[in-house]
Amino acid sequence: MDRWRGTGECFDGRYFYGWGNLLVRDPGISAMTEVIDRLVASGDYTSALRPIGTAED
């Protein structure tokens, strides 16, 4: 995340995602909301977030 602060990747190092996780650097709901909003706006949410199934599953 520190590396991406300078490159601008991952919203200037504010998040990291891997299989089954999304880590947000700053604590709090507002920081998490900001990262998710950015993921949706850029279209990267399809890579960072994955469906867990329907209520019927």
mmCIF file of the N, C-alpha and C atoms, coordinates in Angstrom:
data_MODEL
# 
_entry.id   MODEL 
# 
loop_
_atom_site.group_PDB 
_atom_site.id 
_atom_site.type_symbol 
_atom_site.label_atom_id 
_atom_site.label_alt_id 
_atom_site.label_comp_id 
_atom_site.label_asym_id 
_atom_site.label_entity_id 
_atom_site.label_seq_id 
_atom_site.pdbx_PDB_ins_code 
_atom_site.Cartn_x 
_atom_site.Cartn_y 
_atom_site.Cartn_z 
_atom_site.occupancy 
_atom_site.B_iso_or_equiv 
_atom_site.pdbx_formal_charge 
_atom_site.auth_seq_id 
_atom_site.auth_comp_id 
_atom_site.auth_asym_id 
_atom_site.auth_atom_id 
_atom_site.pdbx_PDB_model_num 
ATOM 1   N N  . MET A 1 1  ? 0.821   -1.184  0.000   1.00 0.00 ? 1  MET A N  1 
ATOM 2   C CA . MET A 1 1  ? 0.000   0.000   0.000   1.00 0.00 ? 1  MET A CA 1 
ATOM 3   C C  . MET A 1 1  ? 0.874   1.260   0.000   1.00 0.00 ? 1  MET A C  1 
ATOM 4   N N  . ASP A 1 2  ? 1.972   1.208   0.717   1.00 0.00 ? 2  ASP A N  1 
ATOM 5   C CA . ASP A 1 2  ? 2.880   2.359   0.722   1.00 0.00 ? 2  ASP A CA 1 
ATOM 6   C C  . ASP A 1 2  ? 3.440   2.620   -0.676  1.00 0.00 ? 2  ASP A C  1 
ATOM 7   N N  . ARG A 1 3  ? 3.746   1.561   -1.391  1.00 0.00 ? 3  ARG A N  1 
ATOM 8   C CA . ARG A 1 3  ? 4.287   1.686   -2.739  1.00 0.00 ? 3  ARG A CA 1 
ATOM 9   C C  . ARG A 1 3  ? 3.299   2.411   -3.651  1.00 0.00 ? 3  ARG A C  1 
ATOM 10  N N  . TRP A 1 4  ? 2.017   2.140   -3.487  1.00 0.00 ? 4  TRP A N  1 
ATOM 11  C CA . TRP A 1 4  ? 1.000   2.706   -4.368  1.00 0.00 ? 4  TRP A CA 1 
ATOM 12  C C  . TRP A 1 4  ? 0.650   4.147   -4.029  1.00 0.00 ? 4  TRP A C  1 
ATOM 13  N N  . ARG A 1 5  ? 1.047   4.631   -2.871  1.00 0.00 ? 5  ARG A N  1 
ATOM 14  C CA . ARG A 1 5  ? 0.803   6.036   -2.539  1.00 0.00 ? 5  ARG A CA 1 
ATOM 15  C C  . ARG A 1 5  ? 1.438   6.958   -3.568  1.00 0.00 ? 5  ARG A C  1 
ATOM 16  N N  . GLY A 1 6  ? 2.631   6.607   -4.013  1.00 0.00 ? 6  GLY A N  1 
ATOM 17  C CA . GLY A 1 6  ? 3.345   7.445   -4.968  1.00 0.00 ? 6  GLY A CA 1 
ATOM 18  C C  . GLY A 1 6  ? 2.941   7.224   -6.417  1.00 0.00 ? 6  GLY A C  1 
ATOM 19  N N  . THR A 1 7  ? 2.429   6.039   -6.731  1.00 0.00 ? 7  THR A N  1 
ATOM 20  C CA . THR A 1 7  ? 2.098   5.728   -8.122  1.00 0.00 ? 7  THR A CA 1 
ATOM 21  C C  . THR A 1 7  ? 0.667   6.083   -8.481  1.00 0.00 ? 7  THR A C  1 
ATOM 22  N N  . GLY A 1 8  ? -0.186  6.258   -7.475  1.00 0.00 ? 8  GLY A N  1 
ATOM 23  C CA . GLY A 1 8  ? -1.592  6.556   -7.741  1.00 0.00 ? 8  GLY A CA 1 
ATOM 24  C C  . GLY A 1 8  ? -2.456  5.322   -7.881  1.00 0.00 ? 8  GLY A C  1 
ATOM 25  N N  . GLU A 1 9  ? -1.838  4.154   -7.869  1.00 0.00 ? 9  GLU A N  1 
ATOM 26  C CA . GLU A 1 9  ? -2.612  2.918   -7.973  1.00 0.00 ? 9  GLU A CA 1 
ATOM 27  C C  . GLU A 1 9  ? -3.424  2.695   -6.706  1.00 0.00 ? 9  GLU A C  1 
ATOM 28  N N  . CYS A 1 10 ? -4.483  1.942   -6.843  1.00 0.00 ? 10 CYS A N  1 
ATOM 29  C CA . CYS A 1 10 ? -5.344  1.578   -5.710  1.00 0.00 ? 10 CYS A CA 1 
ATOM 30  C C  . CYS A 1 10 ? -5.762  2.806   -4.909  1.00 0.00 ? 10 CYS A C  1 
ATOM 31  N N  . PHE A 1 11 ? -6.189  3.838   -5.665  1.00 0.00 ? 11 PHE A N  1 
ATOM 32  C CA . PHE A 1 11 ? -6.677  5.068   -5.036  1.00 0.00 ? 11 PHE A CA 1 
ATOM 33  C C  . PHE A 1 11 ? -5.619  5.637   -4.095  1.00 0.00 ? 11 PHE A C  1 
ATOM 34  N N  . ASP A 1 12 ? -4.417  5.783   -4.631  1.00 0.00 ? 12 ASP A N  1 
ATOM 35  C CA . ASP A 1 12 ? -3.249  6.296   -3.897  1.00 0.00 ? 12 ASP A CA 1 
ATOM 36  C C  . ASP A 1 12 ? -2.888  5.451   -2.681  1.00 0.00 ? 12 ASP A C  1 
ATOM 37  N N  . GLY A 1 13 ? -3.014  4.137   -2.819  1.00 0.00 ? 13 GLY A N  1 
ATOM 38  C CA . GLY A 1 13 ? -2.639  3.221   -1.750  1.00 0.00 ? 13 GLY A CA 1 
ATOM 39  C C  . GLY A 1 13 ? -3.642  3.138   -0.622  1.00 0.00 ? 13 GLY A C  1 
ATOM 40  N N  . ARG A 1 14 ? -4.879  3.531   -0.876  1.00 0.00 ? 14 ARG A N  1 
ATOM 41  C CA . ARG A 1 14 ? -5.889  3.501   0.191   1.00 0.00 ? 14 ARG A CA 1 
ATOM 42  C C  . ARG A 1 14 ? -6.543  2.148   0.365   1.00 0.00 ? 14 ARG A C  1 
ATOM 43  N N  . TYR A 1 15 ? -6.319  1.229   -0.590  1.00 0.00 ? 15 TYR A N  1 
ATOM 44  C CA . TYR A 1 15 ? -6.902  -0.104  -0.438  1.00 0.00 ? 15 TYR A CA 1 
ATOM 45  C C  . TYR A 1 15 ? -6.033  -1.149  -1.109  1.00 0.00 ? 15 TYR A C  1 
ATOM 46  N N  . PHE A 1 16 ? -6.298  -2.380  -0.747  1.00 0.00 ? 16 PHE A N  1 
ATOM 47  C CA . PHE A 1 16 ? -5.665  -3.549  -1.345  1.00 0.00 ? 16 PHE A CA 1 
ATOM 48  C C  . PHE A 1 16 ? -6.718  -4.634  -1.382  1.00 0.00 ? 16 PHE A C  1 
ATOM 49  N N  . TYR A 1 17 ? -6.756  -5.381  -2.463  1.00 0.00 ? 17 TYR A N  1 
ATOM 50  C CA . TYR A 1 17 ? -7.673  -6.504  -2.494  1.00 0.00 ? 17 TYR A CA 1 
ATOM 51  C C  . TYR A 1 17 ? -6.986  -7.752  -2.992  1.00 0.00 ? 17 TYR A C  1 
ATOM 52  N N  . GLY A 1 18 ? -7.452  -8.854  -2.496  1.00 0.00 ? 18 GLY A N  1 
ATOM 53  C CA . GLY A 1 18 ? -6.984  -10.167 -2.897  1.00 0.00 ? 18 GLY A CA 1 
ATOM 54  C C  . GLY A 1 18 ? -8.182  -11.095 -2.929  1.00 0.00 ? 18 GLY A C  1 
ATOM 55  N N  . TRP A 1 19 ? -7.934  -12.359 -3.081  1.00 0.00 ? 19 TRP A N  1 
ATOM 56  C CA . TRP A 1 19 ? -9.039  -13.313 -3.135  1.00 0.00 ? 19 TRP A CA 1 
ATOM 57  C C  . TRP A 1 19 ? -9.786  -13.335 -1.801  1.00 0.00 ? 19 TRP A C  1 
ATOM 58  N N  . GLY A 1 20 ? -11.002 -12.858 -1.819  1.00 0.00 ? 20 GLY A N  1 
ATOM 59  C CA . GLY A 1 20 ? -11.843 -12.917 -0.630  1.00 0.00 ? 20 GLY A CA 1 
ATOM 60  C C  . GLY A 1 20 ? -11.606 -11.830 0.395   1.00 0.00 ? 20 GLY A C  1 
ATOM 61  N N  . ASN A 1 21 ? -10.856 -10.767 0.037   1.00 0.00 ? 21 ASN A N  1 
ATOM 62  C CA . ASN A 1 21 ? -10.666 -9.707  1.024   1.00 0.00 ? 21 ASN A CA 1 
ATOM 63  C C  . ASN A 1 21 ? -10.488 -8.350  0.348   1.00 0.00 ? 21 ASN A C  1 
ATOM 64  N N  . LEU A 1 22 ? -10.863 -7.327  1.071   1.00 0.00 ? 22 LEU A N  1 
ATOM 65  C CA . LEU A 1 22 ? -10.651 -5.944  0.670   1.00 0.00 ? 22 LEU A CA 1 
ATOM 66  C C  . LEU A 1 22 ? -10.163 -5.212  1.909   1.00 0.00 ? 22 LEU A C  1 
ATOM 67  N N  . LEU A 1 23 ? -8.941  -4.720  1.866   1.00 0.00 ? 23 LEU A N  1 
ATOM 68  C CA . LEU A 1 23 ? -8.353  -4.018  2.998   1.00 0.00 ? 23 LEU A CA 1 
ATOM 69  C C  . LEU A 1 23 ? -8.339  -2.526  2.703   1.00 0.00 ? 23 LEU A C  1 
ATOM 70  N N  . VAL A 1 24 ? -8.839  -1.741  3.632   1.00 0.00 ? 24 VAL A N  1 
ATOM 71  C CA . VAL A 1 24 ? -8.857  -0.289  3.496   1.00 0.00 ? 24 VAL A CA 1 
ATOM 72  C C  . VAL A 1 24 ? -7.882  0.281   4.514   1.00 0.00 ? 24 VAL A C  1 
ATOM 73  N N  . ARG A 1 25 ? -6.983  1.146   4.057   1.00 0.00 ? 25 ARG A N  1 
ATOM 74  C CA . ARG A 1 25 ? -5.923  1.677   4.916   1.00 0.00 ? 25 ARG A CA 1 
ATOM 75  C C  . ARG A 1 25 ? -6.479  2.430   6.119   1.00 0.00 ? 25 ARG A C  1 
ATOM 76  N N  . ASP A 1 26 ? -7.392  3.343   5.884   1.00 0.00 ? 26 ASP A N  1 
ATOM 77  C CA . ASP A 1 26 ? -7.895  4.193   6.964   1.00 0.00 ? 26 ASP A CA 1 
ATOM 78  C C  . ASP A 1 26 ? -9.117  3.574   7.627   1.00 0.00 ? 26 ASP A C  1 
ATOM 79  N N  . PRO A 1 27 ? -9.239  3.725   8.933   1.00 0.00 ? 27 PRO A N  1 
ATOM 80  C CA . PRO A 1 27 ? -10.387 3.162   9.635   1.00 0.00 ? 27 PRO A CA 1 
ATOM 81  C C  . PRO A 1 27 ? -11.645 4.003   9.420   1.00 0.00 ? 27 PRO A C  1 
ATOM 82  N N  . GLY A 1 28 ? -12.773 3.382   9.613   1.00 0.00 ? 28 GLY A N  1 
ATOM 83  C CA . GLY A 1 28 ? -14.034 4.103   9.604   1.00 0.00 ? 28 GLY A CA 1 
ATOM 84  C C  . GLY A 1 28 ? -14.886 3.823   8.381   1.00 0.00 ? 28 GLY A C  1 
ATOM 85  N N  . ILE A 1 29 ? -16.173 4.027   8.585   1.00 0.00 ? 29 ILE A N  1 
ATOM 86  C CA . ILE A 1 29 ? -17.137 3.775   7.531   1.00 0.00 ? 29 ILE A CA 1 
ATOM 87  C C  . ILE A 1 29 ? -16.951 4.740   6.367   1.00 0.00 ? 29 ILE A C  1 
ATOM 88  N N  . SER A 1 30 ? -16.628 5.995   6.643   1.00 0.00 ? 30 SER A N  1 
ATOM 89  C CA . SER A 1 30 ? -16.468 6.961   5.557   1.00 0.00 ? 30 SER A CA 1 
ATOM 90  C C  . SER A 1 30 ? -15.303 6.585   4.646   1.00 0.00 ? 30 SER A C  1 
ATOM 91  N N  . ALA A 1 31 ? -14.218 6.086   5.196   1.00 0.00 ? 31 ALA A N  1 
ATOM 92  C CA . ALA A 1 31 ? -13.081 5.655   4.386   1.00 0.00 ? 31 ALA A CA 1 
ATOM 93  C C  . ALA A 1 31 ? -13.453 4.440   3.543   1.00 0.00 ? 31 ALA A C  1 
ATOM 94  N N  . MET A 1 32 ? -14.174 3.498   4.137   1.00 0.00 ? 32 MET A N  1 
ATOM 95  C CA . MET A 1 32 ? -14.595 2.312   3.397   1.00 0.00 ? 32 MET A CA 1 
ATOM 96  C C  . MET A 1 32 ? -15.568 2.685   2.285   1.00 0.00 ? 32 MET A C  1 
ATOM 97  N N  . THR A 1 33 ? -16.494 3.575   2.583   1.00 0.00 ? 33 THR A N  1 
ATOM 98  C CA . THR A 1 33 ? -17.460 4.014   1.583   1.00 0.00 ? 33 THR A CA 1 
ATOM 99  C C  . THR A 1 33 ? -16.769 4.723   0.427   1.00 0.00 ? 33 THR A C  1 
ATOM 100 N N  . GLU A 1 34 ? -15.802 5.545   0.734   1.00 0.00 ? 34 GLU A N  1 
ATOM 101 C CA . GLU A 1 34 ? -15.063 6.264   -0.295  1.00 0.00 ? 34 GLU A CA 1 
ATOM 102 C C  . GLU A 1 34 ? -14.328 5.293   -1.231  1.00 0.00 ? 34 GLU A C  1 
ATOM 103 N N  . VAL A 1 35 ? -13.711 4.276   -0.674  1.00 0.00 ? 35 VAL A N  1 
ATOM 104 C CA . VAL A 1 35 ? -13.003 3.290   -1.479  1.00 0.00 ? 35 VAL A CA 1 
ATOM 105 C C  . VAL A 1 35 ? -13.992 2.519   -2.350  1.00 0.00 ? 35 VAL A C  1 
ATOM 106 N N  . ILE A 1 36 ? -15.096 2.072   -1.782  1.00 0.00 ? 36 ILE A N  1 
ATOM 107 C CA . ILE A 1 36 ? -16.078 1.315   -2.562  1.00 0.00 ? 36 ILE A CA 1 
ATOM 108 C C  . ILE A 1 36 ? -16.686 2.186   -3.651  1.00 0.00 ? 36 ILE A C  1 
ATOM 109 N N  . ASP A 1 37 ? -16.980 3.445   -3.349  1.00 0.00 ? 37 ASP A N  1 
ATOM 110 C CA . ASP A 1 37 ? -17.477 4.371   -4.375  1.00 0.00 ? 37 ASP A CA 1 
ATOM 111 C C  . ASP A 1 37 ? -16.481 4.494   -5.520  1.00 0.00 ? 37 ASP A C  1 
ATOM 112 N N  . ARG A 1 38 ? -15.210 4.587   -5.194  1.00 0.00 ? 38 ARG A N  1 
ATOM 113 C CA . ARG A 1 38 ? -14.165 4.710   -6.225  1.00 0.00 ? 38 ARG A CA 1 
ATOM 114 C C  . ARG A 1 38 ? -14.067 3.431   -7.052  1.00 0.00 ? 38 ARG A C  1 
ATOM 115 N N  . LEU A 1 39 ? -14.186 2.279   -6.393  1.00 0.00 ? 39 LEU A N  1 
ATOM 116 C CA . LEU A 1 39 ? -14.163 1.008   -7.117  1.00 0.00 ? 39 LEU A CA 1 
ATOM 117 C C  . LEU A 1 39 ? -15.333 0.899   -8.096  1.00 0.00 ? 39 LEU A C  1 
ATOM 118 N N  . VAL A 1 40 ? -16.500 1.323   -7.668  1.00 0.00 ? 40 VAL A N  1 
ATOM 119 C CA . VAL A 1 40 ? -17.678 1.275   -8.537  1.00 0.00 ? 40 VAL A CA 1 
ATOM 120 C C  . VAL A 1 40 ? -17.527 2.256   -9.695  1.00 0.00 ? 40 VAL A C  1 
ATOM 121 N N  . ALA A 1 41 ? -17.079 3.467   -9.415  1.00 0.00 ? 41 ALA A N  1 
ATOM 122 C CA . ALA A 1 41 ? -16.927 4.489   -10.458 1.00 0.00 ? 41 ALA A CA 1 
ATOM 123 C C  . ALA A 1 41 ? -15.910 4.067   -11.522 1.00 0.00 ? 41 ALA A C  1 
ATOM 124 N N  . SER A 1 42 ? -14.852 3.385   -11.109 1.00 0.00 ? 42 SER A N  1 
ATOM 125 C CA . SER A 1 42 ? -13.814 2.982   -12.055 1.00 0.00 ? 42 SER A CA 1 
ATOM 126 C C  . SER A 1 42 ? -14.114 1.645   -12.733 1.00 0.00 ? 42 SER A C  1 
ATOM 127 N N  . GLY A 1 43 ? -15.083 0.904   -12.186 1.00 0.00 ? 43 GLY A N  1 
ATOM 128 C CA . GLY A 1 43 ? -15.392 -0.419  -12.718 1.00 0.00 ? 43 GLY A CA 1 
ATOM 129 C C  . GLY A 1 43 ? -14.546 -1.522  -12.113 1.00 0.00 ? 43 GLY A C  1 
ATOM 130 N N  . ASP A 1 44 ? -13.613 -1.164  -11.236 1.00 0.00 ? 44 ASP A N  1 
ATOM 131 C CA . ASP A 1 44 ? -12.733 -2.156  -10.622 1.00 0.00 ? 44 ASP A CA 1 
ATOM 132 C C  . ASP A 1 44 ? -13.439 -3.020  -9.577  1.00 0.00 ? 44 ASP A C  1 
ATOM 133 N N  . TYR A 1 45 ? -14.667 -2.676  -9.244  1.00 0.00 ? 45 TYR A N  1 
ATOM 134 C CA . TYR A 1 45 ? -15.397 -3.473  -8.265  1.00 0.00 ? 45 TYR A CA 1 
ATOM 135 C C  . TYR A 1 45 ? -15.574 -4.909  -8.750  1.00 0.00 ? 45 TYR A C  1 
ATOM 136 N N  . THR A 1 46 ? -15.604 -5.122  -10.060 1.00 0.00 ? 46 THR A N  1 
ATOM 137 C CA . THR A 1 46 ? -15.778 -6.481  -10.572 1.00 0.00 ? 46 THR A CA 1 
ATOM 138 C C  . THR A 1 46 ? -14.576 -7.362  -10.265 1.00 0.00 ? 46 THR A C  1 
ATOM 139 N N  . SER A 1 47 ? -13.423 -6.763  -10.054 1.00 0.00 ? 47 SER A N  1 
ATOM 140 C CA . SER A 1 47 ? -12.230 -7.516  -9.673  1.00 0.00 ? 47 SER A CA 1 
ATOM 141 C C  . SER A 1 47 ? -12.068 -7.593  -8.161  1.00 0.00 ? 47 SER A C  1 
ATOM 142 N N  . ALA A 1 48 ? -12.358 -6.494  -7.474  1.00 0.00 ? 48 ALA A N  1 
ATOM 143 C CA . ALA A 1 48 ? -12.111 -6.403  -6.037  1.00 0.00 ? 48 ALA A CA 1 
ATOM 144 C C  . ALA A 1 48 ? -13.187 -7.087  -5.195  1.00 0.00 ? 48 ALA A C  1 
ATOM 145 N N  . LEU A 1 49 ? -14.404 -7.137  -5.701  1.00 0.00 ? 49 LEU A N  1 
ATOM 146 C CA . LEU A 1 49 ? -15.518 -7.724  -4.955  1.00 0.00 ? 49 LEU A CA 1 
ATOM 147 C C  . LEU A 1 49 ? -16.046 -8.918  -5.737  1.00 0.00 ? 49 LEU A C  1 
ATOM 148 N N  . ARG A 1 50 ? -16.471 -9.926  -5.043  1.00 0.00 ? 50 ARG A N  1 
ATOM 149 C CA . ARG A 1 50 ? -17.035 -11.079 -5.731  1.00 0.00 ? 50 ARG A CA 1 
ATOM 150 C C  . ARG A 1 50 ? -18.340 -11.468 -5.069  1.00 0.00 ? 50 ARG A C  1 
ATOM 151 N N  . PRO A 1 51 ? -19.274 -11.986 -5.850  1.00 0.00 ? 51 PRO A N  1 
ATOM 152 C CA . PRO A 1 51 ? -20.567 -12.371 -5.280  1.00 0.00 ? 51 PRO A CA 1 
ATOM 153 C C  . PRO A 1 51 ? -20.422 -13.551 -4.326  1.00 0.00 ? 51 PRO A C  1 
ATOM 154 N N  . ILE A 1 52 ? -21.238 -13.559 -3.298  1.00 0.00 ? 52 ILE A N  1 
ATOM 155 C CA . ILE A 1 52 ? -21.198 -14.658 -2.343  1.00 0.00 ? 52 ILE A CA 1 
ATOM 156 C C  . ILE A 1 52 ? -22.383 -15.597 -2.538  1.00 0.00 ? 52 ILE A C  1 
ATOM 157 N N  . GLY A 1 53 ? -23.261 -15.265 -3.462  1.00 0.00 ? 53 GLY A N  1 
ATOM 158 C CA . GLY A 1 53 ? -24.405 -16.127 -3.740  1.00 0.00 ? 53 GLY A CA 1 
ATOM 159 C C  . GLY A 1 53 ? -25.703 -15.420 -3.401  1.00 0.00 ? 53 GLY A C  1 
ATOM 160 N N  . THR A 1 54 ? -26.770 -16.084 -3.673  1.00 0.00 ? 54 THR A N  1 
ATOM 161 C CA . THR A 1 54 ? -28.101 -15.523 -3.420  1.00 0.00 ? 54 THR A CA 1 
ATOM 162 C C  . THR A 1 54 ? -28.598 -15.973 -2.057  1.00 0.00 ? 54 THR A C  1 
ATOM 163 N N  . ALA A 1 55 ? -29.675 -15.363 -1.619  1.00 0.00 ? 55 ALA A N  1 
ATOM 164 C CA . ALA A 1 55 ? -30.266 -15.719 -0.328  1.00 0.00 ? 55 ALA A CA 1 
ATOM 165 C C  . ALA A 1 55 ? -30.730 -17.166 -0.304  1.00 0.00 ? 55 ALA A C  1 
ATOM 166 N N  . GLU A 1 56 ? -31.059 -17.720 -1.473  1.00 0.00 ? 56 GLU A N  1 
ATOM 167 C CA . GLU A 1 56 ? -31.553 -19.094 -1.545  1.00 0.00 ? 56 GLU A CA 1 
ATOM 168 C C  . GLU A 1 56 ? -30.435 -20.108 -1.399  1.00 0.00 ? 56 GLU A C  1 
ATOM 169 N N  . ASP A 1 57 ? -29.180 -19.710 -1.655  1.00 0.00 ? 57 ASP A N  1 
ATOM 170 C CA . ASP A 1 57 ? -28.068 -20.672 -1.618  1.00 0.00 ? 57 ASP A CA 1 
ATOM 171 C C  . ASP A 1 57 ? -27.829 -21.201 -0.257  1.00 0.00 ? 57 ASP A C  1 
# 
